[in-house]
Amino acid sequence: MVRQIIRLLGTAIAVGLGLGGVIPSTVQAVQLGDGSVAFVQPPDLLEATTTFDSVSVWGATYYFTIAIPKAASEPLQRVTIHQKEGADNIRYRLDDTRAFVGTRRDRGDKIQLGEVTHDRETRTVTVNFDPPIPPGRAITIGLRPRANPTTSGVYLFGVTAFPPGEKVRSQFMGFGRLHFYNNGGSRDIF
């Protein structure tokens, strides 16, 4: 009997720490002591790519693909994409931002966007989803710059996810890395 209790307790702890595999879908959202809401299992940045990697090129799209696990328990309300590194402060055509279910090469249904903003001082684009994206999907956001940077090099973008609500805990998903070349041409033109 004691062994069964210890084994059940160990399983409960492992599931609570995310080590026990799939968390049952009946798990509710995590509401922290301060009243804020958080993802049970956070979304994950899968990749970041660009259609053109030469400096100063017009017409590029920067794609950020995100997986929202079923165990997230909360939908995805918004994503921020913060340019952390790179010599030029990239400007965007916000009204041409797009999002869809799936990946860049396996596109599904279009996703309805809410407000899309760019804070040039902090170099952060905020993409709101209207309605929020339910768990269990992979989605891709396409940002359209006015032009690629004029300075070659590596540009890093920190990507953060937010669940719905007034008081939420964001989840940093990782860095997307785009490299722009002086004489690179288009290595990948989809």
C-alpha positions as CSV (number, residue, x, y, z in Angstrom):
1,M,0.0,0.0,0.0
2,V,2.8,2.4,0.9
3,R,4.6,1.6,-2.4
4,Q,1.4,2.4,-4.4
5,I,1.1,5.7,-2.6
6,I,4.7,6.6,-3.3
7,R,4.4,5.6,-6.9
8,L,1.2,7.6,-7.4
9,L,2.8,10.6,-5.6
10,G,5.9,10.3,-7.9
11,T,3.7,10.1,-11.0
12,A,1.8,13.2,-9.8
13,I,5.0,15.1,-9.2
14,A,6.4,14.1,-12.6
15,V,3.2,15.2,-14.4
16,G,3.2,18.4,-12.5
17,L,6.8,19.1,-13.6
18,G,6.1,18.2,-17.2
19,L,8.2,15.0,-17.0
20,G,5.3,12.5,-17.2
21,G,4.6,12.8,-20.9
22,V,1.2,14.1,-22.0
23,I,-0.8,16.1,-19.4
24,P,-4.4,15.1,-19.5
25,S,-6.7,17.5,-21.4
26,T,-8.8,17.9,-18.2
27,V,-6.1,20.0,-16.7
28,Q,-7.2,23.6,-16.2
29,A,-5.2,26.7,-16.8
30,V,-2.6,27.6,-14.2
31,Q,-3.7,30.5,-12.1
32,L,-0.8,31.7,-10.0
33,G,-1.0,33.1,-6.4
34,D,-1.0,36.7,-7.7
35,G,-4.1,35.9,-9.8
36,S,-2.2,35.9,-13.2
37,V,-2.9,33.2,-15.8
38,A,-0.1,31.2,-17.4
39,F,0.2,28.3,-19.9
40,V,0.4,24.8,-18.4
41,Q,2.7,23.8,-21.2
42,P,4.1,26.8,-23.1
43,P,4.0,27.3,-26.9
44,D,7.3,26.7,-28.7
45,L,9.0,28.6,-31.5
46,L,9.7,26.0,-34.2
47,E,11.5,28.1,-36.8
48,A,12.1,31.5,-38.3
49,T,12.8,32.0,-42.0
50,T,12.9,34.6,-44.7
51,T,12.0,34.5,-48.3
52,F,14.9,36.7,-49.3
53,D,18.2,37.0,-47.5
54,S,20.0,39.7,-49.4
55,V,20.4,43.2,-47.8
56,S,18.1,46.0,-49.1
57,V,15.7,43.6,-50.9
58,W,12.1,44.6,-51.2
59,G,9.2,42.1,-51.0
60,A,10.6,39.7,-48.3
61,T,8.5,38.0,-45.7
62,Y,9.8,36.9,-42.3
63,Y,8.0,33.7,-41.1
64,F,7.8,32.7,-37.4
65,T,6.3,29.2,-36.8
66,I,4.9,28.4,-33.4
67,A,3.5,25.2,-31.9
68,I,0.7,25.5,-29.3
69,P,0.6,22.2,-27.5
70,K,-2.8,20.7,-26.6
71,A,-1.5,20.6,-23.0
72,A,-1.1,24.4,-23.0
73,S,-4.7,24.7,-21.5
74,E,-4.9,28.3,-22.6
75,P,-5.3,29.7,-26.1
76,L,-2.7,32.0,-27.6
77,Q,-3.9,35.7,-27.5
78,R,-0.8,37.5,-28.8
79,V,2.8,37.2,-29.7
80,T,5.6,39.8,-29.5
81,I,8.6,39.6,-31.8
82,H,11.5,41.7,-30.4
83,Q,14.5,42.5,-32.6
84,K,17.3,41.8,-30.1
85,E,20.3,42.0,-32.4
86,G,21.0,43.5,-35.8
87,A,22.5,46.8,-36.8
88,D,19.4,48.2,-38.6
89,N,16.1,48.9,-36.9
90,I,13.8,47.0,-39.3
91,R,10.6,48.8,-40.3
92,Y,7.4,46.8,-41.2
93,R,4.3,47.1,-43.4
94,L,2.0,46.2,-40.5
95,D,-1.1,46.2,-42.6
96,D,0.4,43.4,-44.6
97,T,1.0,41.1,-41.6
98,R,-0.5,37.6,-42.1
99,A,-1.0,34.4,-40.1
100,F,-2.2,31.0,-41.0
101,V,-2.5,27.5,-39.5
102,G,0.5,25.2,-40.4
103,T,4.0,26.0,-41.6
104,R,5.4,28.2,-44.3
105,R,5.4,25.3,-46.8
106,D,2.2,23.5,-45.6
107,R,-0.3,26.4,-45.2
108,G,-3.7,25.9,-43.8
109,D,-6.5,28.3,-43.0
110,K,-5.9,32.0,-42.7
111,I,-6.0,33.3,-39.1
112,Q,-7.9,36.4,-38.3
113,L,-5.6,39.1,-36.7
114,G,-6.5,41.8,-34.3
115,E,-4.3,44.8,-33.8
116,V,-0.7,44.6,-35.0
117,T,1.7,47.3,-33.7
118,H,5.4,48.1,-33.9
119,D,7.3,50.0,-31.2
120,R,10.3,51.4,-33.0
121,E,12.0,52.4,-29.7
122,T,12.0,48.9,-28.3
123,R,12.1,47.2,-31.8
124,T,9.1,45.1,-30.9
125,V,6.2,44.0,-33.1
126,T,3.0,42.8,-31.3
127,V,0.6,40.5,-33.1
128,N,-2.9,40.0,-31.6
129,F,-5.2,37.2,-32.6
130,D,-8.9,37.7,-32.8
131,P,-10.1,35.3,-31.7
132,P,-7.3,33.7,-29.7
133,I,-5.7,30.5,-31.2
134,P,-6.8,27.3,-29.4
135,P,-4.2,24.8,-28.2
136,G,-3.2,21.9,-30.4
137,R,-2.1,23.8,-33.5
138,A,1.0,25.0,-35.3
139,I,0.7,28.5,-36.7
140,T,2.9,30.8,-38.7
141,I,3.1,34.6,-38.6
142,G,4.4,36.4,-41.7
143,L,5.9,39.8,-41.1
144,R,6.5,42.0,-44.2
145,P,9.4,44.5,-43.8
146,R,9.5,47.6,-45.9
147,A,12.8,46.3,-47.1
148,N,15.5,43.9,-45.7
149,P,18.1,45.6,-43.6
150,T,20.9,47.6,-45.4
151,T,23.5,46.2,-43.1
152,S,24.5,42.5,-43.5
153,G,24.8,40.2,-40.5
154,V,22.8,38.1,-38.1
155,Y,19.5,39.5,-36.8
156,L,18.0,37.9,-33.7
157,F,14.3,38.1,-32.8
158,G,13.1,37.1,-29.3
159,V,9.6,35.6,-29.6
160,T,7.2,35.7,-26.6
161,A,3.7,34.2,-26.2
162,F,0.8,35.5,-24.1
163,P,-2.5,33.8,-23.0
164,P,-5.7,35.8,-22.9
165,G,-6.6,37.9,-19.9
166,E,-5.9,41.1,-18.2
167,K,-3.3,39.7,-15.8
168,V,-1.1,37.1,-17.6
169,R,2.4,35.6,-17.5
170,S,4.1,35.6,-20.8
171,Q,6.3,32.8,-22.0
172,F,9.5,33.4,-23.9
173,M,9.7,30.8,-26.7
174,G,13.2,31.5,-28.0
175,F,15.1,33.4,-30.6
176,G,14.5,33.4,-34.3
177,R,17.7,33.9,-36.3
178,L,17.8,35.5,-39.8
179,H,21.1,36.1,-41.6
180,F,21.3,38.8,-44.3
181,Y,24.1,38.8,-46.9
182,N,25.6,41.6,-49.0
183,N,25.8,39.5,-52.2
184,G,23.7,36.5,-51.1
185,G,20.9,36.5,-53.6
186,S,17.8,34.5,-52.8
187,R,18.8,31.2,-51.2
188,D,15.2,30.3,-50.6
189,I,12.4,31.9,-52.6
190,F,9.0,30.5,-51.4
